Amino acid sequence: MEKQHAWPEDHWSWPVHVSHKHGVRCGQMIWVGGQVDITSKGEVNNPDDLPVQVGNSMRNFERVLQELGCELTDLVKLLCFYVNDGSLDEREFLAMVAKALPADARPAITAVPIPYLAYPGMIVEIEGYAMKAADGASLPRAFAEAPELSPLPATFAKALRCGKMIFVSAQTPVGDKSELVHKGDIVAQTKQVMRQIGIALKDFGADFDDVVKLNRWYVGSGTVEDFEPAALACAAHFNEPGPAATGIPLPRHAQNGQQIKIEVVAMLGEDGSRLPRRHVWPESLWDWTTHLPYKHGLKCHDMIFLGGQVSLDKQGKAVEPGNLKAQTRQAMVHIGTILKELGADYADVCKITTMYEGKSSYDVLHDNLLIRSSFFEEPGPATTGIPLPALAYPSMVIEIDAFAMTEPDRTS
């Protein structure tokens, strides 16, 4: 499919050359890579000043959209990574983001608290998606307002539908009074969150069988024991073959006692019909330590979703343990293998989101960024790279999500 790429004049840049661009427009989708407050030479502006960095990051975000013929009112989803050691109320952070948006934007949102970001002094990174008709017309939206869903500032949507796409903001485990429930119990909280997601989907006439992508943000330190119980509680809601999925451990969530946050993307025909989809699991691919219904890749209409790709074997053991460069190459090879089985290749990728084990360091980001970038010819996809203390399995040090678009499969 034809793409348009964006890199506004004098926009911020990495201090190393990469193939990635800041934004990509393809069909009705606009993908914006993680926007930050740094200079065109890769130097961090306003170190450790969260309100200022949020405002400047969102202004950078708006510039990318404008170069692609869009506005902030076309947003459908924001994914915000922000530094929080537990001292910041997440509602304060959401208010900062809301302040940078027009009141009628109303995207879905996920806020992810992390201990640091890629470059020292950088404390927020915001990526997201927008949607607009090919002829430039704004697309209508519908919103889920169920009181059972996690509360958000009025600027944001608890869940929204635009065209065939349904975006559910990350759900936290809340009860009838919008208060955190089952404190410290990750399995009970997972079941509660999935119940809320089911309510949001039902508002649009959808259910879990319509989900195409799932992201779990759970409290953990990189052990199988952290990963499996909540993974199985979440997976129980899906029939096989299920969606593409990614599970990322965090040192903590913003609320004391909160163990998990889950977001989903679903697709449904505009007439309410279930859209056919094609799933793949290439023979050479890795597996988890327990059986889960998710597949490595799926295509639905013109959208391709990949689960987070890693360097594991078929028993869930790390290949090239602790070796960031080798694992990055292997994860990227897996992405190419999955795309090929779906009739696509690296040129069809619109966005990649990378979580890697490491500190706040230019060198650690560049060690994997340059390798990821080398798999794409210029102009490449939008990208985001987020460091964390640990990932889901021991000695697994990188996980890469990929989103691609191709022409819909022909039906016989």
N, C-alpha and C positions, 0 to 999 in steps of 0.2 A: 504494500500500500504506500502511496505517496506520503512523504513526511516533510514538514517544515521545521527547521531548527532555529533556536534563539540563543544569541550571545550579545546582549546589549553593549553598545559602545562604552568603554571604560568600566565595564562591570568587574566585579571581583573575580579573582582567579587563583588557582593553585600556583605555588612557586615552581612547579614542574609542569611540563607540557603533557597534556592528555588529549585523547580523542573525544572525550565527553563534552556535551553542550549543556547549557543551563535549562533549556526547555525543548520539548518536542511536541508537535501537533500532528495528529494522525487521525483521520476520520473525524468523529465528534469528540475525541479525547485530547486533552492537553496535559502533558506530564511535566512537572517542574521538579528538578533536582533540589537537594537540600540547600536552602539559601541561608547565608550567614553574614556577619558583619566583618568582612575583611577587605583589604585593598586589592587593586589590580595586580599587586606584586605578592599577594599572599600573606600580608601582615595583618594581624588582628587589630581591629579598631575597638575602642572603648572596653578594654579588658575587664572582665568580671562585672560589668554593668548590665544586669539583665534587662531592665526596662528599655534602655537605649538600644541594646542589641536586638531586642524583639522588634522595636519600631523600625530599625534600619533593615533588618532581615526581611520584614514584610514589605518595605519599600522596594527592596531588590526583587522580591517575589513579584510585585506588581509590574515592575519594569519588564520582567521576562514575559509575563502574560501579555502586556501591551505589544511587545514585539511580535507576538503570535496572534494579534488581533482580538485579544480578550481583555476582560476586566476582572477585578476581584469578585464582582457579583456573579461571575460564571463559575466560581469555585464550587466543587462538590465534596472535597475531602482535604483536610489538613492533617499531617502527621508531624508532631512537634516533639523534638528531643531537647530537654532542658536540664541543666545541672541543678540537682536538689539533694542536699545531704539530710533531708528530713526537717529542716528548719523553715521551709517555705510551704505555705498552704497552697495547694494546687489551684484553688479558686483564684488566688491572686495572680498566678501565671496565666490562667485562662482569661482573666480580665485584661491583662496586658495585650494578649493576642487580639481579643475582641476590640480593644481600643483602636487597633490598626486596621480594622475592617469596616466597610460601610454596613449600616444596620440591616440592609436587605441582602447581604451576602449569604448568610445562614448555611455554611458548609457543615458536614459532619466533621468531627475532630477526635483525634487521639493524642493525649499528652503522655509522654514517656519520661519519667524521672531517671536520670543517670548520674554517675559520680563525676564525669568529666567528658569533654568532647575532644576532637582530633588534635586541635592546636591549643597550646596553653593560652588561657585567657578567653577563649571562645566558649560561651556557655549556653548558646541556643542554636539549633539548626532546624529549619522548617521546610518540609517538602509537601507536595500535594498534587491534586488533580483538579482540572476544570473540564467543563463540557460546553460545547457550542455547536450549532448546526453548521454544516459546510458552507452554507450561503451567508453566514455571519449572524443569523438570527439567534436570539436567546432561546434556550430550551426550557419548557415548563418543568417545574419541580413539584413533588408532593412530599409532605412531611409526616413522620410518625410522632404523635404527641402523647402516647400512652404514659400515664403517671407512674407506672411501674418501672420505667426506664431510668437510667442514671441521670440525675439532674445536671443541667448545663446552663451557663449564661444564655440569655435569650438570643444572642448573636449566633449561636450554634444550633444545629439540628441534632436531635437525638438519633434520628435516622432519616434519610431522604431517598427519594426515587427520582431519577432523571433518565428518560428514555428507557433502555433495557437494563440500566444499572441501578442497583440498590446499595447504598453505603450505610452501614450501622456504626455509629460512633462507639468507641471502646466502652464496654459496659463494666462497671464496677459492681460488686455485690451489695445491693441495697435492699432494704425491707420496705414495709408499707409507709414508714415515715421518712423515707429517703435517707436512712442512716445505715452505716456499714453494719453488715450482719456476719455471723459466723467468724468472728475475729480469730485470725491465726489458723483457721481450718481451710486448707487450700482445696480439698475435695468438695466440701460443702459449698464453699464460695464459687467453685467452678460450676457446680450444678445450678446455683442461683443465677449466675451470669448467663448461662446457656438458656435458662428459662426466660430471662429478660430479652435475649436475642430472638428467641422464638416469638415473643410478643411483638417485637419490632417487625419481624418478617411478615407475620400474619396481618399486620396493618396494611401491607401492600399486596396481600393475596399470595404471599410466598411462604415457603417453609425451608427446613434445613436441606432438602434435596436440591434447592435452587442456589445454595451457597457455592461459590467458585473459589474463594480464597479466605483463609482463616489465619489470623495472627494471635498467638497467645503470648502475653507478657507476664511472666510469673516470677515470684521471688524464689531464687535458687542460687547455688554457688557452683554449678557445673558438675553435678553428680547424677547418676541414673536414678537414685532414690528421690531426688528433687523432681526429676522430669516425669517419671512414669505415672504416679498416682493421678495427678491432675490431667495428664495427657489421655489416660484411659477414660476418666470421667467425662471429658470433653468429647472424645471420639465416639462414645456410646450414643450420641445424638445423630450420627451419620450412617446412612446405608453405604454399602460398598458397590461401586467405586465412589469414593468421596472426593471432596475438594482438594486443591493444593493447600498445603499448610506449613506454617513456620512457628516454632516455639522458642522464645528467647528468655533466658533467665536475667533478672535484674537483682541488684543487691537489696533493694527495698522499693516499695511504692510510697507515694506521698503520705497516705493515711496510715497511721499506726494500726497494725493488725490486718491490713489489706495484703492479700497474697497473690491476687491475679487480676488481670484486665484482659478482655478479649474483644477483638473487632472482626467483622466479617464484611465481605463483598458478595453480593448475590446478583444473579441475572435472571430476568423474567421477560417474556414477550410483552410488548406494549398492549397487546390485547388480553393479557393475563395468562397466556398459554406457556407451558413449560418449554424452554428452549433445549433442543438436542445438544449434547456435548460429547466430546471424544476424549478419552483418558489414555495416558500412556505410562508404562513402567518399563523402560528399556532393560534388557537382560543384564547389561553391565553396571547397572546402578546399585547403590548402597541400600541398606535397610536399617530400621530402628531396632532396639534391643527387645521390643515387644511388638506384637502385631497391631497395626493401626489401619483404618480404612482409607487413609489418604493416598493419593497418587502423585507421582512426581510432576506430572504436567497434565493440563487439560485445555481444550479449546472449546469455546462457546461463542457462536456467531463469529465475529471478527477479533475476539479477544483471546489471548493465550496467557495463562497463569502458571507459574512454576512454584512449587514448594521450595523452601530455602535449601539451596544446594551446598553440600559439605563434602569433606574428604573422610568418609567412613567406608568400612567393608560391609558385607552382607550380614555380619553379626553385630553391627553397630560399634565396632572398634575403630579408633582413629587410624587412618593411613598417613604415614609421614607425621607421627605425633609431634605436636608443638612447632612444626615447620611452617611458618606463615606463607612463605613464598610458594612452596611446593603444594600446600593445601589450596591456595588461591588458584593455581593453575588447574588442579584437579577439579575443583568446583566449577570453574569456567568450562572445562571439557565436558563435564556432566550437563551443563546448560546447553551446550551445542548438541549433545546427543539427544536430549529431550526435544529440543526444537526441531531437529531433523525428523524425528518420528512423527511430529505434528505438521510436517511439510513446510517448515520455516528454517531460518538460520539467524546468525548474529545480526545481520543487517535489518531484521524485523524487530529487534529489541527496542523498546521505547524508554524503559526505565529500569535501573537496577538499584537495589538497596542492600548495603553490605554491613553486617555486624561482624566485628573482629575482636579478638582478644588482644588487649594492649593498653598502654598508658596514653596520656595526653602527650603526643609526640609527633612532630612532623615526619620523622623517619619511619615510624611504624605505619602510619597511614600510607606513605609513599611506597613502602615495601609491597603493599597489596594493590594500591590504586594504579600504579604503573603497569602491573601485570594484567589487571582487569581491563584497563584501557587498551592494551595491546591486542585484545581479541576483536576490537571493533575498528573499522575503517572510518575516517572522518567524513562527515560529521557523525559522531557517535551518540548514544543515548544519554538521557539525563541520569544523574547518579547521586547517591548519598552514602557516606561512610561513617559508621558510628563505632567507637571503641567501647569495650566493656571488660570488666575483670575476668569474666569466664563465659563460656557458652554451654550448650546443653550437656555435652558429654566430655569426660576427661580427655585432655590433649587435643580436642577438636578446637581449632582456633579461628575459623572463619565460616560464615554462613551467608549465602548470596541469594536474594530474591530477584527474579527477573519477570518482567511484564513485556509482552510483545503483541503485535497486531498484524494480521494478514487478512486477505479476502476470505469471506465465509466459505466453508466447505460447500461444494455443490451437492444438492440432494437429487437422488435418482427419481 
